[in-house]
Amino acid sequence: MARETLLIVDDEPNILKTLGDILSDEGYRVQVALSAGEGLRKLEEDAPEVVFLDVWLGSDDGLVLLNAIREKFPRTQVIVMSGHGTIETAVRAIKNGAFDYVEKPFSLDKVLITVQNALRQRSLEEENQSLRRIVERNYQIIGQSGVIRDLLGAIEKAGPTNGWVLIHGENGTGKELVAREIHRLSPRNGQAFIDINCAAIPDNLIESELFGYEKGAFTGAVTQKKGKFEAASGGTLFLDEIGDMSLPVQAKVLRVLQEKKFQRVGGNRDVSVDVRVIAASNKDLVDLIRKREFRDDLFYRLNVIPITVPPLRERPEDIPLLLDHFIGELVEHEGLKPKHFSEEAADMLCQYSWPGNVRELKNLVERLLIMVPDPVIDVAAIRQMLGNTVSPPSGSEEVLPLRDAREGFEREYIQEVLRKCGGNVTRASEILRVDRTSLYRKMKSGTSDEAHTEDGL
């Protein structure tokens, strides 16, 4: 097993020998340097995990070397060494990025514990970077179409600013991906990205979720709880489906945007926050303003940088790229066997309207990888999953029987009405003029002869 490399930089040979022997006896690979210049050379040659650095190197200043290490070798942990008269300097070194300090003369236990802690910190930082790369890869915006290039251009302009952003797009288009990419490109990237779906939280709970509450604010509030605004302070708060937020809560959100402070539920003390707000909605907020269901002043506050995410039907040329991406993702993270789509199957998917957008496509790919036993996913497999809601590829001579075409139209029409109703089955059944029982049956099992009635379905 590879041993960790430690570098000791000190202008006293006896310190190099004493400390070097201690660390070598513990199984570490030890390098030594008598000057800052020699220390830099050893760093470039061996890339040690940990450096022991004397804060006073004769004519050389150890803090200058510390700054160079932090700039050129940010993953290296630095432990500064100091005598009794240089404790203040050691403290200053920690403020400049050193991990910890050990005092001369050395305590064996202190040295070994500090090394172990430094190595553990390095490991945690590497793990954090690895997880961050995985998250960023999972939240990639895939596509090369013109509308996606325009979207990425808008994100690149919005990201480095602190301007509030309002994202519009249908369900499943990837509004959260856009918000995360804006955060990644912003100066707040190292801070928290907190998201909350305003449509998924009941009206009587959304306020405490956003602003937190004080102990005793209501029955069950046995401790103080911080809300999303506090959790996101210094970073970004993503308010998804803000069009579903009640008017009273909208007023409180507006106050936070204006004054950068709020009070927890049940509290009387102002809490100051520094938050960049990104909001999103699948609803027409201007129409909601006309209906007096959304505050115009909140809309204008949020709409500093408006961004629209295109639906998948407007960028069919991106579908082959998305297929490859989702297959790779599912194979890597879910352990599914790799498969590929035939050219005809891919063409068929490019002609589908995708009412559920990218989310629907990803779900379909996962279902096909699980259910199709063959290594190639063909047209028949797709039709089995989607019914006859997709057309045959261009140039195909296949003509559907009337019954199949009729059932396919009904299924797609129901999906479209449900999408416009936000998934509200009761409202959809009223528009379609069919009882809810029949509509549930069609949604669950597809159309059938006995489901056809005189009401047009």
KEZA-750919 format. One line per field, with one value per residue (C-alpha): residue number from 1; residue in three letters; x, y, z. Coordinates in nm, 2 decimals. Example, Ala and Ser with C-alpha at 12.3 -4.5 7.8 and 13.67 -1.06 7.14 Angstrom:
// KEZA-750919
num = 1	2
residuo = ALA	SER
east = 1.23	1.37
north = -0.45	-0.11
up = 0.78	0.71
// end
This chain:
// KEZA-750919
num = 1	2	3	4	5	6	7	8	9	10	11	12	13	14	15	16	17	18	19	20	21	22	23	24	25	26	27	28	29	30	31	32	33	34	35	36	37	38	39	40	41	42	43	44	45	46	47	48	49	50	51	52	53	54	55	56	57	58	59	60	61	62	63	64	65	66	67	68	69	70	71	72	73	74	75	76	77	78	79	80	81	82	83	84	85	86	87	88	89	90	91	92	93	94	95	96	97	98	99	100	101	102	103	104	105	106	107	108	109	110	111	112	113	114	115	116	117	118	119	120	121	122	123	124	125	126	127	128	129	130	131	132	133	134	135	136	137	138	139	140	141	142	143	144	145	146	147	148	149	150	151	152	153	154	155	156	157	158	159	160	161	162	163	164	165	166	167	168	169	170	171	172	173	174	175	176	177	178	179	180	181	182	183	184	185	186	187	188	189	190	191	192	193	194	195	196	197	198	199	200	201	202	203	204	205	206	207	208	209	210	211	212	213	214	215	216	217	218	219	220	221	222	223	224	225	226	227	228	229	230	231	232	233	234	235	236	237	238	239	240	241	242	243	244	245	246	247	248	249	250	251	252	253	254	255	256	257	258	259	260	261	262	263	264	265	266	267	268	269	270	271	272	273	274	275	276	277	278	279	280	281	282	283	284	285	286	287	288	289	290	291	292	293	294	295	296	297	298	299	300	301	302	303	304	305	306	307	308	309	310	311	312	313	314	315	316	317	318	319	320	321	322	323	324	325	326	327	328	329	330	331	332	333	334	335	336	337	338	339	340	341	342	343	344	345	346	347	348	349	350	351	352	353	354	355	356	357	358	359	360	361	362	363	364	365	366	367	368	369	370	371	372	373	374	375	376	377	378	379	380	381	382	383	384	385	386	387	388	389	390	391	392	393	394	395	396	397	398	399	400	401	402	403	404	405	406	407	408	409	410	411	412	413	414	415	416	417	418	419	420	421	422	423	424	425	426	427	428	429	430	431	432	433	434	435	436	437	438	439	440	441	442	443	444	445	446	447	448	449	450	451	452	453	454	455	456	457
residuo = MET	ALA	ARG	GLU	THR	LEU	LEU	ILE	VAL	ASP	ASP	GLU	PRO	ASN	ILE	LEU	LYS	THR	LEU	GLY	ASP	ILE	LEU	SER	ASP	GLU	GLY	TYR	ARG	VAL	GLN	VAL	ALA	LEU	SER	ALA	GLY	GLU	GLY	LEU	ARG	LYS	LEU	GLU	GLU	ASP	ALA	PRO	GLU	VAL	VAL	PHE	LEU	ASP	VAL	TRP	LEU	GLY	SER	ASP	ASP	GLY	LEU	VAL	LEU	LEU	ASN	ALA	ILE	ARG	GLU	LYS	PHE	PRO	ARG	THR	GLN	VAL	ILE	VAL	MET	SER	GLY	HIS	GLY	THR	ILE	GLU	THR	ALA	VAL	ARG	ALA	ILE	LYS	ASN	GLY	ALA	PHE	ASP	TYR	VAL	GLU	LYS	PRO	PHE	SER	LEU	ASP	LYS	VAL	LEU	ILE	THR	VAL	GLN	ASN	ALA	LEU	ARG	GLN	ARG	SER	LEU	GLU	GLU	GLU	ASN	GLN	SER	LEU	ARG	ARG	ILE	VAL	GLU	ARG	ASN	TYR	GLN	ILE	ILE	GLY	GLN	SER	GLY	VAL	ILE	ARG	ASP	LEU	LEU	GLY	ALA	ILE	GLU	LYS	ALA	GLY	PRO	THR	ASN	GLY	TRP	VAL	LEU	ILE	HIS	GLY	GLU	ASN	GLY	THR	GLY	LYS	GLU	LEU	VAL	ALA	ARG	GLU	ILE	HIS	ARG	LEU	SER	PRO	ARG	ASN	GLY	GLN	ALA	PHE	ILE	ASP	ILE	ASN	CYS	ALA	ALA	ILE	PRO	ASP	ASN	LEU	ILE	GLU	SER	GLU	LEU	PHE	GLY	TYR	GLU	LYS	GLY	ALA	PHE	THR	GLY	ALA	VAL	THR	GLN	LYS	LYS	GLY	LYS	PHE	GLU	ALA	ALA	SER	GLY	GLY	THR	LEU	PHE	LEU	ASP	GLU	ILE	GLY	ASP	MET	SER	LEU	PRO	VAL	GLN	ALA	LYS	VAL	LEU	ARG	VAL	LEU	GLN	GLU	LYS	LYS	PHE	GLN	ARG	VAL	GLY	GLY	ASN	ARG	ASP	VAL	SER	VAL	ASP	VAL	ARG	VAL	ILE	ALA	ALA	SER	ASN	LYS	ASP	LEU	VAL	ASP	LEU	ILE	ARG	LYS	ARG	GLU	PHE	ARG	ASP	ASP	LEU	PHE	TYR	ARG	LEU	ASN	VAL	ILE	PRO	ILE	THR	VAL	PRO	PRO	LEU	ARG	GLU	ARG	PRO	GLU	ASP	ILE	PRO	LEU	LEU	LEU	ASP	HIS	PHE	ILE	GLY	GLU	LEU	VAL	GLU	HIS	GLU	GLY	LEU	LYS	PRO	LYS	HIS	PHE	SER	GLU	GLU	ALA	ALA	ASP	MET	LEU	CYS	GLN	TYR	SER	TRP	PRO	GLY	ASN	VAL	ARG	GLU	LEU	LYS	ASN	LEU	VAL	GLU	ARG	LEU	LEU	ILE	MET	VAL	PRO	ASP	PRO	VAL	ILE	ASP	VAL	ALA	ALA	ILE	ARG	GLN	MET	LEU	GLY	ASN	THR	VAL	SER	PRO	PRO	SER	GLY	SER	GLU	GLU	VAL	LEU	PRO	LEU	ARG	ASP	ALA	ARG	GLU	GLY	PHE	GLU	ARG	GLU	TYR	ILE	GLN	GLU	VAL	LEU	ARG	LYS	CYS	GLY	GLY	ASN	VAL	THR	ARG	ALA	SER	GLU	ILE	LEU	ARG	VAL	ASP	ARG	THR	SER	LEU	TYR	ARG	LYS	MET	LYS	SER	GLY	THR	SER	ASP	GLU	ALA	HIS	THR	GLU	ASP	GLY	LEU
east = 0.00	0.13	0.25	0.16	0.45	0.53	0.77	0.94	1.07	1.30	1.64	1.75	1.90	1.83	1.46	1.46	1.62	1.41	1.08	1.18	1.26	0.93	0.73	0.93	0.89	0.51	0.53	0.53	0.76	0.95	1.12	1.32	1.42	1.64	1.50	1.19	1.34	1.44	1.09	0.92	1.14	1.05	0.68	0.70	0.89	0.69	0.36	0.34	0.01	0.12	0.39	0.55	0.66	0.86	0.71	1.06	1.32	1.61	1.63	1.32	0.97	0.77	0.44	0.56	0.62	0.28	0.11	0.29	0.18	-0.18	-0.17	0.02	-0.07	-0.42	-0.48	-0.17	-0.23	0.02	0.11	0.31	0.58	0.66	0.86	0.73	0.80	0.62	0.27	0.11	0.28	0.14	-0.21	-0.17	-0.05	-0.37	-0.57	-0.38	-0.48	-0.26	-0.44	-0.29	0.03	0.26	0.47	0.84	0.97	0.74	0.49	0.50	0.12	0.04	0.25	0.09	-0.27	-0.22	-0.08	-0.38	-0.62	-0.46	-0.47	-0.83	-0.91	-0.74	-0.94	-1.27	-1.18	-1.10	-1.43	-1.62	-1.46	-1.54	-1.91	-1.93	-1.80	-2.06	-2.34	-2.23	-2.22	-2.57	-2.71	-2.56	-2.77	-2.74	-2.79	-2.64	-2.95	-2.99	-3.24	-3.01	-2.71	-2.92	-3.01	-2.65	-2.56	-2.82	-2.70	-2.34	-2.44	-2.66	-2.43	-2.15	-2.39	-2.60	-2.92	-3.24	-3.35	-3.70	-3.71	-4.01	-4.07	-4.30	-4.29	-3.99	-3.79	-3.51	-3.57	-3.37	-3.08	-3.07	-3.08	-2.80	-2.59	-2.64	-2.53	-2.23	-2.11	-2.18	-1.94	-2.16	-2.06	-1.88	-2.19	-2.52	-2.77	-3.11	-3.42	-3.79	-4.09	-4.36	-4.63	-4.54	-4.58	-4.93	-5.01	-5.01	-4.65	-4.48	-4.41	-4.23	-4.04	-3.91	-3.86	-3.82	-3.99	-3.91	-3.96	-4.32	-4.45	-4.71	-4.80	-4.51	-4.25	-4.04	-3.71	-3.61	-3.58	-3.41	-3.58	-3.47	-3.37	-3.13	-2.99	-2.92	-2.76	-2.44	-2.56	-2.86	-3.23	-3.43	-3.80	-3.95	-4.31	-4.34	-4.67	-4.83	-4.73	-5.01	-5.04	-4.96	-4.64	-4.56	-4.57	-4.32	-4.08	-4.10	-4.00	-3.70	-3.59	-3.63	-3.49	-3.28	-3.43	-3.73	-3.87	-3.91	-4.27	-4.35	-4.05	-4.01	-3.64	-3.52	-3.29	-3.06	-2.96	-2.76	-2.94	-2.95	-3.31	-3.38	-3.75	-3.92	-4.27	-4.45	-4.74	-4.80	-4.73	-4.85	-5.18	-5.19	-5.12	-5.43	-5.63	-5.49	-5.33	-4.97	-4.82	-4.70	-4.44	-4.29	-4.29	-4.09	-3.85	-3.78	-3.79	-3.45	-3.31	-3.59	-3.49	-3.71	-3.63	-3.75	-3.97	-3.82	-4.05	-3.87	-3.53	-3.57	-3.21	-3.09	-3.28	-3.00	-2.75	-3.00	-3.05	-2.67	-2.64	-2.92	-2.81	-2.46	-2.60	-2.83	-2.56	-2.31	-2.54	-2.82	-2.61	-2.84	-2.70	-2.60	-2.82	-2.85	-3.14	-3.17	-3.16	-3.53	-3.62	-3.42	-3.59	-3.93	-3.85	-3.75	-4.10	-4.28	-4.43	-4.30	-4.56	-4.35	-4.04	-3.69	-3.82	-4.05	-3.77	-3.54	-3.81	-3.88	-3.51	-3.49	-3.80	-3.67	-3.33	-3.51	-3.79	-3.63	-3.42	-3.24	-2.92	-3.09	-3.40	-3.62	-3.94	-4.15	-4.02	-4.09	-4.44	-4.51	-4.41	-4.57	-4.86	-4.93	-4.87	-4.55	-4.55	-4.34	-4.01	-4.01	-4.01	-4.18	-4.47	-4.64	-5.00	-5.17	-5.52	-5.80	-5.85	-5.48	-5.46	-5.78	-5.64	-5.31	-5.48	-5.70	-5.40	-5.20	-5.49	-5.56	-5.19	-5.20	-5.52	-5.38	-5.06	-5.25	-5.45	-5.13	-5.22	-5.56	-5.77	-6.10	-6.04	-5.94	-6.25	-6.46	-6.29	-6.31	-6.67	-6.60	-6.65	-6.34	-6.37	-6.34	-6.06	-5.87	-5.92	-5.78	-5.48	-5.41	-5.46	-5.48	-5.78	-6.01	-6.33	-6.55	-6.40	-6.55	-6.86	-7.10	-6.92	-6.65	-6.39
north = 0.00	0.34	0.55	0.92	1.16	1.43	1.72	1.90	2.25	2.39	2.56	2.36	2.02	1.88	1.96	1.79	1.47	1.46	1.51	1.31	1.01	1.03	1.04	0.77	0.54	0.58	0.45	0.79	0.86	1.17	1.44	1.73	2.08	2.34	2.65	2.78	2.74	2.38	2.32	2.44	2.21	1.91	2.01	2.01	1.68	1.47	1.65	1.56	1.53	1.73	1.99	2.08	2.44	2.65	3.00	3.15	3.02	3.24	3.50	3.34	3.41	3.09	3.27	3.36	2.99	2.92	3.15	2.99	2.65	2.75	2.90	2.63	2.32	2.39	2.02	2.01	2.05	2.27	2.23	2.53	2.49	2.76	2.83	3.01	3.35	3.30	3.18	3.50	3.43	3.07	3.20	3.44	3.15	2.96	3.26	3.25	2.89	2.66	2.36	2.37	2.43	2.24	2.40	2.34	2.15	1.88	1.66	1.32	1.27	1.62	1.57	1.24	1.35	1.66	1.46	1.22	1.51	1.68	1.37	1.31	1.67	1.62	1.30	1.48	1.77	1.52	1.33	1.66	1.75	1.41	1.44	1.79	1.66	1.38	1.63	1.87	1.58	1.47	1.82	1.89	2.06	1.83	1.95	2.13	2.27	2.64	2.69	2.52	2.72	3.04	2.90	2.83	3.18	3.34	3.13	3.24	3.60	3.56	3.33	3.57	3.84	3.87	3.95	3.77	3.53	3.42	3.09	2.99	2.65	2.35	2.07	1.84	2.08	2.12	2.45	2.32	2.23	2.59	2.73	2.50	2.60	2.97	2.90	2.71	3.00	3.26	3.39	3.20	2.86	2.76	2.83	2.64	2.59	2.54	2.45	2.43	2.34	2.58	2.36	2.06	2.23	2.31	2.68	2.64	2.51	2.71	3.01	2.81	2.63	2.95	3.16	2.90	2.93	3.01	2.76	2.76	2.94	2.67	2.32	2.09	2.37	2.23	2.38	2.67	2.59	2.78	2.82	2.79	3.16	3.13	2.80	2.96	3.28	3.35	3.12	3.07	2.99	2.83	2.89	2.63	2.67	3.01	3.07	2.83	3.05	3.22	3.60	3.65	3.45	3.63	3.96	3.82	3.70	4.05	4.20	3.98	4.08	4.44	4.46	4.14	4.06	3.88	3.74	3.37	3.25	3.34	3.57	3.94	3.97	4.06	3.80	3.94	3.73	3.76	3.54	3.53	3.42	3.22	3.15	2.93	2.86	2.65	2.90	3.22	3.47	3.77	3.59	3.52	3.89	3.98	3.73	3.89	3.56	3.68	4.01	4.23	4.40	4.05	3.96	4.27	4.22	3.86	3.93	4.10	3.83	3.63	3.29	3.05	2.68	2.53	2.22	1.90	1.91	2.23	2.06	1.71	1.71	1.69	1.36	1.13	1.31	1.28	0.91	0.84	1.06	0.88	0.54	0.62	0.76	0.47	0.21	0.38	0.47	0.20	-0.09	-0.15	-0.33	-0.10	-0.10	0.12	0.24	0.14	0.42	0.38	0.38	0.70	0.86	0.77	0.93	1.25	1.27	1.23	1.54	1.47	1.63	1.54	1.68	1.56	1.40	1.18	1.09	0.99	0.78	0.60	0.52	0.37	0.17	0.04	-0.05	-0.25	-0.42	-0.48	-0.81	-0.75	-0.53	-0.32	-0.12	-0.12	0.05	-0.23	-0.19	0.18	0.13	-0.12	0.13	0.44	0.28	0.43	0.79	0.80	0.81	0.58	0.72	0.94	0.73	0.43	0.28	0.16	0.27	0.21	0.05	0.29	0.16	0.19	0.54	0.64	0.50	0.67	1.01	0.97	0.88	1.18	1.42	1.31	1.36	1.71	1.81	1.68	1.87	2.19	2.12	2.06	1.70	1.78	1.48	1.64	1.95	1.74	1.52	1.84	1.97	1.63	1.58	1.23	1.09	1.05	0.67	0.64	0.89	0.70	0.37	0.53	0.67	0.34	0.09	0.29	0.31	0.01	-0.06	-0.05	0.29	0.46	0.65	0.89	1.18	1.17	0.96
up = 0.00	-0.10	0.20	0.24	0.17	0.42	0.36	0.65	0.58	0.85	0.86	1.16	1.07	1.41	1.38	1.04	1.18	1.50	1.33	1.03	1.25	1.44	1.12	0.95	1.24	1.20	0.84	0.65	0.36	0.47	0.26	0.41	0.30	0.47	0.28	0.12	-0.23	-0.17	-0.02	-0.34	-0.55	-0.33	-0.36	-0.74	-0.75	-0.49	-0.44	-0.06	0.11	0.42	0.48	0.81	0.77	1.01	1.03	1.06	0.81	0.89	0.61	0.44	0.57	0.61	0.55	0.20	0.13	0.28	0.04	-0.25	-0.14	-0.10	-0.45	-0.64	-0.43	-0.28	-0.19	0.03	0.40	0.58	0.95	1.07	1.34	1.59	1.90	2.21	2.07	1.74	1.84	1.71	1.37	1.38	1.44	1.15	0.94	1.01	0.91	0.58	0.51	0.73	0.87	1.22	1.41	1.65	1.91	1.96	2.15	2.00	2.18	2.00	2.05	1.93	1.61	1.53	1.60	1.39	1.10	1.11	1.12	0.83	0.62	0.71	0.61	0.28	0.22	0.30	0.07	-0.21	-0.15	-0.15	-0.49	-0.63	-0.51	-0.66	-0.99	-0.99	-0.90	-1.17	-1.43	-1.32	-1.37	-1.71	-1.97	-2.27	-2.63	-2.93	-3.09	-3.16	-2.87	-2.63	-2.74	-2.68	-2.34	-2.24	-2.36	-2.14	-1.84	-1.90	-1.89	-1.58	-1.38	-1.28	-1.16	-0.85	-1.04	-0.96	-1.23	-1.33	-1.53	-1.73	-1.88	-1.90	-1.65	-1.71	-1.92	-1.67	-1.49	-1.18	-1.41	-1.53	-1.18	-1.07	-1.36	-1.29	-0.93	-1.05	-1.26	-0.99	-0.72	-0.47	-0.61	-0.29	-0.08	-0.05	-0.33	-0.15	-0.35	-0.25	-0.45	-0.36	-0.52	-0.31	0.03	0.18	0.23	0.61	0.61	0.33	0.55	0.83	0.56	0.40	0.72	1.00	1.34	1.70	1.98	2.09	1.78	1.74	1.87	1.80	1.77	2.05	1.92	1.70	1.33	1.06	0.73	0.37	0.35	0.64	0.51	0.17	0.32	0.13	-0.15	-0.38	-0.30	-0.58	-0.55	-0.79	-0.91	-0.74	-0.93	-0.67	-0.38	-0.19	-0.19	0.18	0.14	-0.18	0.02	0.28	0.01	-0.15	0.18	0.20	-0.15	-0.07	0.28	0.30	0.64	0.78	1.11	1.19	1.25	1.61	1.64	1.67	1.59	1.24	1.08	0.81	0.51	0.19	-0.07	-0.44	-0.54	-0.86	-0.92	-1.17	-1.29	-1.54	-1.53	-1.72	-1.43	-1.64	-1.68	-1.30	-1.24	-1.45	-1.24	-0.92	-0.82	-0.84	-0.72	-1.00	-0.77	-0.69	-1.06	-1.15	-0.86	-0.97	-1.35	-1.36	-1.58	-1.76	-1.90	-2.09	-2.11	-2.44	-2.45	-2.59	-2.89	-3.01	-3.00	-3.14	-3.28	-2.91	-2.85	-2.97	-2.74	-2.45	-2.52	-2.50	-2.18	-2.00	-2.09	-1.96	-1.64	-1.57	-1.65	-1.42	-1.12	-1.14	-1.27	-1.57	-1.87	-2.16	-2.47	-2.77	-2.99	-3.35	-3.60	-3.67	-3.30	-3.24	-3.54	-3.40	-3.07	-3.24	-3.39	-3.06	-2.90	-2.54	-2.33	-2.02	-2.19	-2.08	-1.76	-1.96	-2.20	-1.91	-1.75	-2.08	-2.13	-1.78	-1.84	-2.17	-2.02	-1.75	-1.96	-2.30	-2.29	-2.62	-2.65	-2.93	-2.85	-3.17	-3.29	-3.16	-2.81	-2.81	-2.94	-2.67	-2.41	-2.56	-2.74	-3.08	-2.97	-3.19	-3.56	-3.77	-3.89	-4.20	-4.52	-4.35	-4.55	-4.23	-4.19	-3.85	-3.83	-3.76	-3.41	-3.32	-3.46	-3.27	-2.94	-2.99	-3.05	-2.74	-2.52	-2.64	-2.61	-2.25	-2.17	-2.32	-2.13	-1.80	-1.86	-1.91	-1.59	-1.39	-1.34	-1.18	-1.29	-1.17	-1.38	-1.68	-1.66	-1.66	-1.97	-2.15	-2.03	-1.91	-1.56	-1.34	-1.33	-1.70	-1.71	-1.44	-1.63	-1.95	-1.77	-1.59	-1.87	-2.19	-2.42	-2.48	-2.68	-2.37	-2.27	-2.58	-2.49	-2.66	-2.51	-2.77	-2.59
// end
